[in-house]
């Protein structure tokens, strides 16, 4: 009421505040509402944390001016299919994966194969961010590998799934989810039938310093919140900027990332925001993918131990009462599995994967915090930039 401007932090978020939480205010004072999509600083999240890629960008672009004007990296796109450039790009990624593998082993004791796909989800632990969806897919992938014969296992794309993040002190379900991740990891990582085909690790005490190692070393990052729940997200920007491909929903800044780098260079799945209300209403009577039910039942039946401790998690997603599975893990599971199958298919085509990775970085110029701050300064704060005095 008293402020002169109200803004969301991603295009979809700005529209949602107009139609939901601030709808009445928007009807009265529509002129106050704006969008200012978040950004991240490329100086920390690319130039500093990924020196190998930073050097390659400067060498290829012929200037390091991109550190101050990130839009310049759009010129990388013209090199996306060049075999020589792709080889250099892959070498940088391989070195970063080696560094991350050492960090994982030092923190968790788990030795991982750097030839595997590094699949990362690091963010605050919350039901709407759906770390549980990730874990349920790991359970499904594990049981699928177990059911394969030796010839079939040779065709499996090895994968290392890393989850990290912290739960609020009083957030009971989030803490139980962390325990579930560890319990599933204990089972998967110690199964000789699976070996290096699948590893699951929970990275403890996730923080910015760890992120500076994790982000450059990731092949795939998961941004899989229920559509309409994530205001923006900024880790998606950090990962995309470093050439990591995204598996995600059309939520938060994922929508604009898809617009900038091309939806064909991401792995998009799941219900759209406008479909969520109806899916929630019908959840108790809906038929969900049997692979989802099977994974949930393994938790319920104590296959990973701690059966009684995990029952509250099961109840939040099994659709057994009105309001259960509020974040729609069941309805989105089939689409999520299909996206993950596409990930495996593309990862086996190194030239295509690398091309998509390069285009991810080249399309990230919009997501610099420099652009965000300029927009706030011009449209909201009414301040003008001034040049730093010369020495």
N, C-alpha and C positions, 0 to 999 in steps of 0.2 A: 504494500500500500504506500509506504513512504519512499521507496526507492524509485529512481528514475528509469531503471532498466532491469529486466529479468532475462537471463540467458541460460539455455541448456548447453551441454558440452559435447554434443554430437548431433547431427541432423535429426536422427530418429528420436533422440532424447528431447530435443527442442520441440518436436511435434507432439510428443507424448505429454509434456507438461502443459501444453495448450489444451489438450483434449481430456486430460485426467485430473491430476492433482491441483492444477491452477485453472481449470476450465472456467470457473465463474469469474475469476479475475481477468482472464483473457477476453471474455465477452465484454467486460466493462472497459478494459484498457489494452486493446490489442497492440497499440503502438509501442508498448514497453517491451515487447518480447522479441528476442533475437537468438541467433545461434552463434556459438563460438566453439568450434570443434577443438578439442584438446590437441596438444602436440608434445613432443619430447625433444630434448636437446641432442642434436647429432654430435656435439662436441664430446659429450660423455658416452652416448649410446652407440657411437660408431667410431669416431676418430680416436677416442681414448681406449675404449674397451676392446676394439678390434683392430689393432695396429696393422696386421697383415692385410686385411681388406682395405683399410685406409690407404696404405701405400699403393695397393693395386688401383684404387680409384684415382688417386692423384696421378699415377703413371699413365693411366688410360685416358683420363680427361685432359692431361697436360697442364693441370693447375690444381692447387689445393684450395682454391676459392670456394669450393663446395662446402668447406667447413663453416663458412659464414653464410653462404647462399645455397641451401640444400637443393633448390630447384635445378641446379646445374647437373645433378646426377641423372636427370632424364636422358642425357646423351649416352648413357651406358646402353640403352636399348638397342642402338645400332650394332653393338658388338655381341648381342645375346646368343647368336647362333654361330659365332666364329669358334672353330675347334681350339685354336691356340689360346684364345681368351678363356674359353670354358675350362681348359686344363689348368690355367693359373687360378681360376676361381675355385675349382675343386681342390687344388693344393692348399689354398688358404683355409677352406672348410675342414679338410682333413687334419691340418695342424691344430685348429681350434677344437676339434673333436678329441684329439689326443690329450690336449690340456684338460678338457672337461672330464675325460675318462679317469685321469689321475685324481682329479678333485673328488669324483664320485667314489673311487676306491678309498681315498683317504678319509672321507666322511662316513661312509657306510660299510666299508669292508667288502663291497661287491665289485668284482672285476668284470668289466664289460668290454665287448668286442667293438672296436671303432668302425668295423665294416658294417655293423648293424645300423639301421635307421634310428636316429636319436629323436625320440618323440617326447616333447616337454610340455608340462602344464605347471606353471609356477605363478601363484597369485594367492590372495587371501582365501582361506578355506571357507566356503559358504555354499549352502544348498543351491542357490540360484546360479552359481558359477559351475556347478555340476561336475565336481571332481568325482562324485559317485558314478556318474555316467561313464566316465573314463575307466574307473575300476571295474564296473560291470562288463565293459567291453574287453578288458584284460582277462577277466574270468572266462568270457566266451572264447577268446582267442586261445587261452590255455587249454580249455576242454577240447577245442577243435584240433589243436596240435596233438593232444593225447590220443585222439581217436584216429589219427592218420597212421598209415603204414610208412615204412622207411622211405619208399620212393616218393610218396606225397610230401614228406617232411623236407626232402631235398629242394622242393619248389617253394618253400615258405621263405618270405622275406624276414630275416632276423630283425628284431626290434628291441630297443631299450626304452622303456617307458619311465620317465622321471617326473615325479610329482613333488612339489614343494610349496610351502606356505604356512601361515600361522592362523590359528583360530582365536577368536575373541575369548577372554578368560571364562565367561559365563555361557558360552555357546556349546551346549552339551552334544548336540548331534554332530557338529563340526569336529569335535574332539573324537567322537566315536568313529567318524569317517577316517580320520588319521590312523586310528588303531586298525581299522579294517584294511587300509592300504598296506600297513606293515604285516598284517596277518596273511594277506594274499601274497605279498612278496616272499614271506617265509616259505610258503608252499611252492610257488612257482620257481623261485631261484634255486631250490634244493631238489628239484625233480630231474633225475638224470635223463628221463625220456625227452625232456624239453631242451636241456643244455643251454646253448647260447641263442636258440631260436627266439626266446622271450625272456627278458629280465624286467623286473619292476623294482624301482628304488624310491624311497621317500627321502628327500634331501632335507636334513634337519636345519633348523635355525636359518631359514631362508632370509636373505637380506640383499642390499644393493651390491655389496662386494661379491657375493656369490652370483648375483645376476650378471655381473660383468664378465664372468666366465661362462655361465650357462647360455646366455643369449647368442654369443658368437658361435657356440658349438652345436646349436640345435639345427636339425634338419627340418623338423615339423613342430609346430606349436599349436596348442589347443586353446581355442577361445569359444567355448561351447555353451555359454549362458542361454537360458530360455529367452526367446525373442521378447523384447520389451522390458527386460529387467536390468540390463547393463547400461549405465548412463553413457559411458564411452569406452573405457578401457584404454590404457596406454601401453601395456606390455605388448599388445598386438602390433602397435607401431614400432616398438623396439625390435621385435623379432623380424617383422617385414623389412625393416631398414637394413638388417644384417643378412638378408637373403634367405631367411627361413620361411618355408611355406606354411600357410595357415589352414587348419581344418576348423571350421567354425560355423556358427549360425549367423543369420542376418540380424545382428543385434549390435548396439553400440556403434563404435567406429568401424566395425567390420564392414558395414554397409558402404561407407565412404572409401575404405581401403579397396573394396571390390571395384568401386567406380574408378579408382586411380590406377590400379595395377591390372585390372581385368578379372572378372569372376572366373574366367577360364584358367587363371593362374592361382586359384584357391580351391579348396575342397569344401564347398558349401552344402549344408544339410539342414533339415529340421523345419518345424512349423514357422511361419511368419507371424509377426506380432498381431496381425488382425485375425489370425486363426486361434490364438491362444485361449480366449474366453470360452469358445465353443468346445474346445478339447477338454478344458477343465470341467465343464458342465457334464460332459459325457464320459468322464474317465472311469467311473465305477462300473459302467456297463460295456465299455469298449474292449475289443479284443486286441491284445498287444502281441508283438512278435514272440513266438515261443522261446527264442534264444534269450530274450530278456527274462522271461519267467524262469527259465532254467537257471540262469545266473543268480537271480534273487533267491531261488530255492536252495541253492548250494550254501548261501550265507545263512539262510533260515535254519537249515538242517545241521549246521555246525561243521561243514566240510573244512572250513578254515579255522576251526576252534572258536572259542568265545561266543558260542551260540546265543546264550542269554544276553550277553552284553550287546550283541548286534541286533537284537529284535527290534529296538526302537528305529533303527535304520530301515529295516525291512518294512515296517509299518508306514514309514514316510513315503514309500514308493510303490507299494503293492496294489494300490487302488481298491483296498478293501472297505473303505469308508469315504464318505463325502469329504473332500478336501485332501485326501491322500494323493500323493504324486502331484502336488501343486505345481512343481516345476517340470512336469511332463517328460520324465525320463522314459517311461514306457512308450508313449506315442512317438517319440523321436528316435527310438532305438534302431529300428530297421533302416531308417534314412542314414543314421550315424554309421551303422555297419557298412552300408553301401559306399559311403564316403571313404571309409577306411580301406575298403577293398580297392577303391580307385587310387588311394595313396600307394598301396603295395604295387599296383600295376605301373604307375608312373615312375616310382622309385627304381624299378628295374630298367627303365630307359634313362640312362645317365645323361644323355644329351638333352632330352626333354626336361628332365628334372632340373638340370643346371640352367637351361634357358629360362624356366619359370622362376628360378631363384634370382637370376640376374634381373629379370623384369620386376620382381618384387622389390628389389632395392631401387631400381631406376624409377619406379612409380611412387616412391615414398616421400618425394619432396614436399608435398602438402603438409606432412605430419611433423614438421619442425615446429618447436615451440616459438621460434622466431616469428613465424607467420601468425600464430595464435596471439602473441603479445602485440604485434602490430595491429591486429584487428581490434583487440581490446582498447589499445591506445587511441585508435582513430574513432571507433564507433561508440565507446562507452566512457572511457576516462577523459577524452578530449585533451590529450597531451600530444605533443609533437617531439620527434626524436631530435636530439642535438648531438653534434659530433664531439668526440673526445678531443680536448685541446692537444695540439702537437707538443712533443717534449721540448 
